[in-house]
Amino acid sequence: MNLRHLLPVFLIVATALRAEDFALRDGDTLTFLGDSITAARGYTKIVEHYTLMRFPDRHVKFINAGQGGDTAHGSLRRLERDVLSQGTTVLTVAYGINDIGWGTKADDEHRQMYLDGIREIVTRSQKRGIRVYICSPAITAESPDTAEIGYLQKMTDDGLALARSLGAKSIDLSRGMRDIQRRVVSANAKENDPKKHTRLHVDDGIHLNDLGQLAMGYALLRGLGAPAEVSAVTIDAAALNTVSTENCKVTSLERLPDGVSFRRLDRGLPLNLGIFSALNHRWIPIPETLNGYRVKVTGLDAGDYEVRAEGRLLGKYSAARLARGENIASATSNGREPGGPWDAQSDAVREIVDARDKAWGGEHFRKQFNGDNPDSAKLQREARKADQALVTLARSMAKPYPYWFEIRKATTSPPQTSPR
C-alpha cells in the first residue's frame, strides 16, 4: 500500500528542542482544565500517550478536569476541588468559546469576566507552586481567515498576554490548529464531492471530531516543548563503524555478506497511533515535527536494501536513500500491520491509555450520579487501584529494549517503501 502521495508537500522547519525542554518532568501531575472539548478526553490522551512513549522513565500523572459548558470564570467555583487539591504541578487551561456564548455574548462584559477568570486561575495556582499554561481555545469551523481577526481570537490573545504578565506561560492552540485547518480547507476546495471533504468538527462546528482532537493534542505538545527528534544513528558500513548516535546506544555492529547488522537501544520511542494513522500526516506533520526516529547508513554498495527490525521487514530502500538517512518511525512493508517493534508497542500503549480513560470515565460518572452508593468508598479505592495498575502496565509496555536491525541487499527490486 503506497502512501507516499499522502505525505505533506510543505516543508516544516522544526525548532531544535531537546528532551530537557519538554515541560513535563519526572513526578509531575498534569491537570487539563477546560470545557466540553477537554471533557471529551481526546487531545488529553494524545499528550499522555506521547509522554509515555517518549519519556518512559518520567512518572507523570494525568488528570482530566474538563467540564461541559464551563468558562474561565465559572471554573473558579471548582478550582480547589478539581485542580488545587489534586497534587497538580502543571496546569493547562483552555477556555474561550463558552465565555462568549458561542459568539452570542461577544461583548466587553464577558471579555472582562474571561480575563478576570484567567487572572484568578493563574494567581491561585501559582500560590500552590503550580506551573500554569494558559491556552487559547480550540478552533471552530469558522473560516480560518475571518477567525484570525475575530473577537474570540482577540479576546484570548489578551488572555495569553495577561498570563505572561503574571509569570505564567501561554500556548496559542488556536493558531497552531488553524495552520492545520488551512491545509484541510485548501484540499477541500479542490474536491467537488462534499462527502469526501475532510472535517475537524462534528456538525455543530464547535466540538471536535477525532482528527480535530488530534490536531489540538499536536498543537499542545508543540506548545509544551515536545522535541522533534526521538533518536538517530549513523553507521558507516564500509568502515564498520558507528559514526554517531543521538538518544540511543548501538552495540553488536557486525558486517554481513550483503550488509550490516546491529542492536539499538533507545531512550524513548516514537508516537504511533494505530494502523492507518499515517493517513492523518497529510494534515498534521507528526513525522518531522514530533517523530524523528532516524537511521543513516553510508558506505553500502549500490542497489536496494531490506531494512528489518527484530526480523520484521520495514521496507526496501536504495543505498542512496539510506546514505541520506531515513525516518523509520512509522515505516512498514504492510500498511495493515505495524512496522517496527516500537510501532507495535505504541499501538498497544494507545489501547491501554484508552482503557484507563474508559475506567476513569466510568468512576467519574459514578461519583457524579451514584455517589450515595453504600459501597462508594470501596468502589473508589478499587478504581484507584485499577487506574494505577493500568498506568504501570502502560509504562512497562512503552519501555524500549534493544532492537536487532539488519540491513541487507534485497533479492528483488520492488517499489520503494513509504511510511505507513
N, C-alpha and C positions, 0 to 999 in steps of 0.2 A: 504494500500500500504506500504509494509515493505521496508524501505530504509536503514536499519541498515548496510547492506553489502556495501553501497556506502560511508560510512564514512571512513576517512583516518585511516590507521592502524599504522601510525607513531605517535610518541609522540612529541608534541610541548611543550616546556617549555617557557611559556610566560614571558617576562620581567614585573616586578611588577611596571607598570606605573600607575600613578594616573591621575585624571581629570585635575589637575593643570599642569601636564606635557604636555598636548596637546598644540601644537604650536599656535592654533588659539584662540584668545581672543575676548572678547566682544568688538564690534566696529571695528574689523579688516576688511580690504578689501584684499582678496587673489586674486592675478593675476597669472594665469598659462601662462608662456611664453614658446613657443616651436614651433615645425614644424607641419606637417600634422597629426601626431599622436595625438598631443594636439588639433589641429583644428577639429579633428573628434568628439570631445566633448563626449568622453566615460568615461575615467578614472576621468575626472574632475567632472562629475555628481556623481560619486561614493563618492568622497570626500565631495561634497555639501550635498548629501543625508545623509551620516553618521553624519555630523556635525549638521544638523537639528534634527536628531533623538536623538543623544547622548547629545547634549548641546542645548536644545530648548530655553534657556534663553540667549544664546550668539548670538548677532546680528552680523552675519558675511556676508559680501557681496562677491560674486564670479564673477570674470571676466575672460573670456577665450581670451587670446591673442596669440593663435596659428595661424600659417600661413604656408600653404603648401610650401614645398621646402626651408624653411628658414634654416639659420645656426646661430651659436652663433655670428659670426662676422657680418653677414647680418642683424641681428636683431637690431644692433646699430642705423640703419637708422630710425627705428620706435619706439625706446625705449621711447622717450619723449612722443610721441603721444599715444601709446598703454599701457604704464605702468606708467611712472613717473607722468603724468598729470591726472591720473585716481583716485587719492587718495589711491593708493596702499600702504599697510602697511606690507604685506607679499608677497614675490615673490618666486615662484618655477620656475626653469629653466631646461628644458630637451632638450638637443641638442647632436649631435654627428654623427648620421647616414648620414645626408646630408653633414656634414662638411667634410667627406671623400668620398663624391660622391658614396655612397652605396658600398664603397670599391675600387672604381676606382681611388681615389685620396688619398690613404693612404700613405702619404709621409710627410716629415718634414715641407714642406711649409704649407700644410693645417693643420697639427697639430699645428703649431705656430699661424696660423690665429684663430683656435679654442681657444687656450689658451689666445690670446690677446682679443678675444671677451668676454670670461668669465671674465677676469680681468676688462674690461671696464664696463660690466654689473654690477659687484659687486660694483666697486668703485662709479659709477654714482648713483646707487641705494642707497648705504649707505649714500651718501651725503644728500639724501632726508629722511633719517631715516628709510628706508625700511629694514626689516629683510629678508635676502636672503638665499634661499636653492638651491644650485647648485646640480642637479641630473645627474646621468649617464642615458643614453637613454634607451628606451625600447629594449628588446632583439629582435634579428632577429630569423629566423628559422634555423640558423646555429647550428650544434651540440653544445650542451652546454659545452662540454669538450674542444673543439677547440676554441669556442668563449671566454672562460675563459682566454685563454692565447693569444688572438688575438690582432690585432693592435687597434681596436676600444676600447676594454676594457682598454688597457694600456694607450691610449690617454686620455680617460675620467677619469681614475684613477689620472692622472696628473692634470686634471681639478678640480677634487674633492679636491686634496691636495692643489692646488693653492687657491681655495675658502677658505679653512680652514685657510691658512696662512694669508689671508686678513681679517679674522674675521667673515666670513660667515659660514653657516652650509652646510653640504653635506648629500645627501641621495643616496645610491647606489641602484638605481632601478634595474639595470641590474642583479646584483647578487640576489636581492630579487625575481625577476621574474624567474631567472634561477633555483632557488630551485623548483619552481612550474613546470617549463619546464622539469626538470629531472623526476618528477613523471609522467608526460604525456608521455615522451619518453619511460620510463620503461614499462608503461602499454601498449603502442602501440606495443612494441616489442613482447608482448605475444598475440597479436591479428593478425591473419593471413589475415583478410579481411581489406584492406586499407580503404574501405568505412566506416568502423566502428572506424577508428582512430580519436582520439581527436586532435584538432588543436588549436593553439593560434594565427594563422595568416591567412590572405587571401592568394590567390595563389602566390602573388609576394614574399612571405616570409619576407616582411618588415613591412607592415601595419598590425595592429592588428584586429582580429575579436572581437566579444563581450566578449568571455572568456579571450582573451588577454588583452582587456581594463580593465576587472575586476581585472585581475592579477596585472596590473600596478597601478590601484587605490588602491588595497590592499597594495602593496609594498610602495606606497606613504603615505598612512595613517600610516603604521607602522613607517615609517621614520619621520613622523610629531609627533610621540609620542602618537598615539591613544591608550588609555588604553584597556586592555583585558577584564576587568570586568565592566559590566553595573551596576548591583546591586545584592544583595543577602540577603536572610532572613533565619534564623534558628528558628524553632518552636519546643518546647518540648510539644507534645500533652498530655503526661501523667500528667505533672505538669501544663498544660495550661499556658505556659509562653513563651514570645518572648525572646529567648536566645541572639540573636544578629541580627543586621541589618547593611547593608552597602549601602549607597546611596539610601536609601528608608526609609519609615516610615510605621509601622504596627499599625493598630488600630482595634477595634471591634473584638478582638480574642474571639471566642466562642467555647465551646465544643458541638459537635453534638452527637446524639446517636451512630453514626458509624464513627466518625472522628472529624475534626475541620473545622472552617471557620474563615476568617479574611479579612480585607481590607489592600491593599498595594498601597502606593503612591510612585512612583519612581521619581528620579531627572532627569533621562534620560531613553531612551528606546533602545532596540536592533535594529540593521540594518537588515531588511529582504527585499529581492529584488524581491519578487513575487513568485507565485505558481511555484513549481518545481525548484526554485533557489538553493535549498539544494543539487541538483544533482552536483553542482559545488564544494561542500565542499570536495569532494574526492580529488580535486586538490588544492583548496585554503582553508586553515583551519580557516575560519572565526569564527566558533562557539567557539573555545578555545582560539583564539588569539585576537578577537575583540568583542565577543558577549556573554560574560558570564552573563546570566540572570538566577540566581540560586534560587532554593527553597530546603530547607532541613527540614524534619520533623522527629523527633525522638519520641520514646515512643508510637508508634502505635502498636496495636495488629497485630500478623502475618496475612498475607493474601494480597490480591490485592486491590488497591485503585484507584478510579477515581479522577483525578485532573481536576477541572473545573475553568475557569476564566470568570466572567460575564456570567455564565451559559453555556459557550462553553466547550465541552469536549476536553481537550488537550491530554488525553491518560490515560492508566491504568498502574500502577507501583506497584511493590511489596513493602511491608513495609520496607524490607531490602534496596531496591534501594533508597527509599525516605530518609531513615536514613543516607545513604551515601551522598545524595544530588544530584539533577538533574539540568542540564542546560536546561531550557524550552524555550529558545529564539525562536526556530523555531518548537517547538513541536506542532503536530496536530494529531488528530484522523482520519483526512481525507486529504490525500495528494493532493486533488484537491481544497482544501479550506484553507484559512489562519487559524492559530491556535488561539492564544490569541488575545485580542483586540489590543495589541501592534503590532502584526504581521499585522493585517488589517490596522492599522494606517500607518505603514511603507510602505505597498504596495500602499496606497493612496498617501502618500508623494512622492513616486517614480514617480507616474503618473504626479503629479504637477511639479516636477523637470523636467520631460521630456517636459511638456507643456511650461514651462518657457524657456527651452533650444530651443525648436522649435520657439517660439516667438522671442527670441534673435537672432536666426539664420536668421529668415526672415528679421529682421531690419538690421542686419549686411550685408546681401546680398543686400538689397535695397540701403543702403548707398554706397556700392561699385559700383553698376551698374545702379542705378537710383537716384543718388544724386541730379540731376538737376531738379527733380520733383518740380513744383512750390509750392506744399504742403509739401515739405520736412520737414520744421521746425515743422509744425503741426503734421506730422506723427511721428517725433522723440519724441515730447512731449507725444503723445498718447502711443507710445511704452514704454517710461519710466514709465508712469502711470500703464500700463498693467503689466510690469515687477514687479513693487513694489506690486501691488495687488496680484500677484501670490506668491511672497515671503511671504507676510503677511499670505496668505492662507496656505502655506506650514508650516509655524511656528505654526499656530493655530492647524493644523491637527496633528502635531508632539507632541503637549503638553500632558504630562502624566496627568492622572486623577486616582482617587482611584479605583482599580480593586477589585472586590469581588471574593475571592478564596474560593472554597470548596474542601476539601479532604475527601472523603467518601468511605466506604467499597464498593467494586464492587459486584454486584449481580451475575456476572459470572466471569469466569477466562479466558478471551481471551488472545491472544498473547500479549507480552509486546509492549508498544508503542515505536516507533522510531521517531526521529526528521524528519521533512519534508526536 
